[in-house]
Amino acid sequence: MDEVLAQGGGGGTHQNRSERDSFAGMYAQRLGRLWAVENGLCFGRLDGADQSTLYVGRIGLADDDQRRLLIDWRAPVARPFYAATPAASMGVVRRRHLQTRARTVIGIDDDLLDLDNLTEEDVSTLNGEAALLASIDARRTGRMRDIVATIQNEQDRIIRSGLDGVLVVQGGPGTGKTVVALHRAAYLLYTHRERLARRGVLILGPNLTFLRYIEQVLPSLGETDVLLSTVAELYPGITATRRERPEVAAVKGDERMAQVVARAVRERQRVPRKPVEIRLDRYTLTLDGRLLDAARNRAARSRRPHNEARAVFVRHLLNALARQAARLIGKGTIDDDELADLREELRTEQPVKAALNRLWPYTTPQQLLIGLFTSRERLDYAAAELGEAERRLLLREPPRKGEGWWAPSDVPLLDEAAELLGDIDPAVLRAGAWMAEEEQAAARSAAEEEQRHRLDYAREVLELTGLSEIMDAERFAARHMDDEAYLTTAERAASDRTWAFGHVIVDEAQELSPMDWRMVMRRCPSRSMTIVGDLAQTGSSAGVRSWGRMLDPYVAGRWRQEELTVNYRTPSELMAVAADVLTLVGPGLSAPTSVRETGTHPWAASPATRLPELVKSESVEGGRTVVIVAESSAEKTGELLAESVEGAVRGRGTAALDAPVSVMTVAEAKGLEFDVVIVVEPELILGESPRGASDLYVAMTRATQRLGVVHTGSLPEALARLERHRIT
Ligand SMILES: Nc1ncnc2c1ncn2[C@@H]1O[C@H](COP(=O)(O)OP(=O)(O)OP(=O)(O)O)[C@@H](O)[C@H]1O
């Protein structure tokens, strides 16, 4: 890369410049990968009974003579590093954990696996648990780290479980479901590269903040071909930001909506009660019910989606109209050529075109849903099986400029509609005239936004790699765009609604509605999936109640389940209170066992106005604190803290992850973790949604060090344990 840089900017032929660009790009990418694994590159060593020594690291490395220096953690020979126990030593005498800072070793821990093969002195210096405990005690940075150095045996089994079929990983809070799912992605890509590199891996998370939180884990494992997304982002071209009431989302997530969308499509093909008259200059043509029915049935029999079946419908009607026209102009018999001429003539007549467009209109998924949700009449027709109250929840105002109309729960409905509607002929699409003005404007502004984003990204890459001198951002971005082959699998998959992924991982899977699952399953026809979640944490009313019931329509009897039982996040003192809350969620549920105690007890304090003072006194130097509030008081509490506590930030996104203090709702904090958690007015959280108990359970299990509750309202019974440590 130094050499490429030394060649400088302009000069040379076009060919020279373009070669230089592509070398520079290639080296930049390779360098990026190596940088990503620099920290803690080598973290383990295995000493075998056969006197062999292997070093285990984030990636595999060999020297110039192809001698193995470092074994990739995913390679089969590295397996004993995670799986060997004194009872089954797998040929390993000693497992050593290496802790490094930059390139210096700062600590080692040994596990002794085969006593007979070690000296007394070795034995006296061993301390195996230390590596894990040091790792989970560390301050949180606002980003998830990888755990390659300390993967535990029950986790390792899941990470290395076979690629095929559906694997469900059920586990309580903090048991490592997310981190295990991410390592599994890295492992699968490494082990089944052939199969997965082409089709890619999709990882679905609950919201964008969460994706920011986990996004650095995989590149640091040496993988880039994974698409991280939320369900709301799965429909290319749609930004679903509208916020809606949970009961509205629950109706839209219900599986009956599949029928509703199907009927909405059929509504667009409805035959009018009265015959349709088409007035032309010389005569008037009539399409009666019988004729229209016949044309519609012909189209239906073609089994093509709506927009593609339109051609069948139109052909049938035009033939009939041509024959009618022939009769009207006094031609009793007519040969095929004449009929064809007449048909083509009619096809271009404006009144004929208008009638055909009304009878079987080209329809985009967006148009279909806007039409459905803004019309009482259409809803009554299409959503007959929903109750009156449910239909009323679906009704909404038409889109207005500058206002996001789509909600996350619309995305699977758009996807469902896209399946039933099929593609519109690109020539028709380009003409654009059939599109509503707002839609055209929205498409244009999305394209501009995309271009801006691309340029920013290009600038960032060039600056980071010191290449901005020799390559300009426009050229870099344009090349990325033009050259299909240059796109990563993840980029190609992101822009293609019909992409079939090689493997799909769904995190916080309990939150997905039946309609979400229909869409996700479409993205994974091979049904090679990892589904991780915790039924006790389900916050959405349309969410999963039973893995079996959710999966049976897709893979009845063909899925397997693993359980994670040890909590690596929450100390046992905090988990005891969370376990009390869990009894409210449902009978017979058990909380995971915490791996450590800290001696710090969770507390309660009143009134809630003491919040700023307590946030300051409880926060730990260099650590992260979250204040978790009920949805209804999030903005108010956010403002209060932003004014009174330095560095406090309300809300979602990267800023909230990086701030020393952030204010979040339960939904926003789901899946994340913080050093210190303060829950405000638990009674409100409990009462705010039908799944309030699950929400409170989620809130109480986010802390790695300290937990407190502030309240002015009453303290829920389930939190009575906190009275013992009330801060006065
Ligand atoms: N083997 C391990 N070594 C070190 N840290 C671990 C290990 N397993 C899990 N952890 C840590 O425990 C914490 C919780 O993990 P994670 O977020 O994956 O849990 P989860 O099961 O997804 O939790 P939730 O259901 O609450 O979202 C993380 O900080 C993770 O790094």
The ligand as a Gaussian input file, in Angstrom:
#p B3LYP/6-31G(d) Opt

LIG

0 1
 N      -18.442000     -16.921000      27.709000
 C      -18.491000     -15.642000      28.007000
 N      -17.375000     -14.973000      28.356000
 C      -17.399000     -13.669000      28.684000
 N      -18.504000     -12.938000      28.654000
 C      -19.647000     -13.535000      28.306000
 C      -19.694000     -14.912000      27.971000
 N      -20.970000     -15.221000      27.655000
 C      -21.684000     -14.091000      27.798000
 N      -20.900000     -13.080000      28.180000
 C      -21.289000     -11.698000      28.416000
 O      -22.534000     -11.680000      29.061000
 C      -23.267000     -10.535000      28.631000
 C      -24.628000     -10.934000      28.187000
 O      -24.575000     -11.564000      26.933000
 P      -25.724000     -11.373000      25.857000
 O      -26.068000      -9.942000      25.693000
 O      -25.330000     -12.148000      24.667000
 O      -26.924000     -12.086000      26.609000
 P      -28.402000     -12.358000      26.111000
 O      -28.712000     -13.754000      26.499000
 O      -28.547000     -11.990000      24.693000
 O      -29.201000     -11.379000      27.052000
 P      -30.652000     -10.714000      26.888000
 O      -31.650000     -11.810000      26.770000
 O      -30.798000      -9.974000      28.159000
 O      -30.571000      -9.840000      25.696000
 C      -22.428000      -9.866000      27.563000
 O      -21.660000      -8.835000      28.120000
 C      -21.527000     -10.957000      27.109000
 O      -20.320000     -10.461000      26.573000

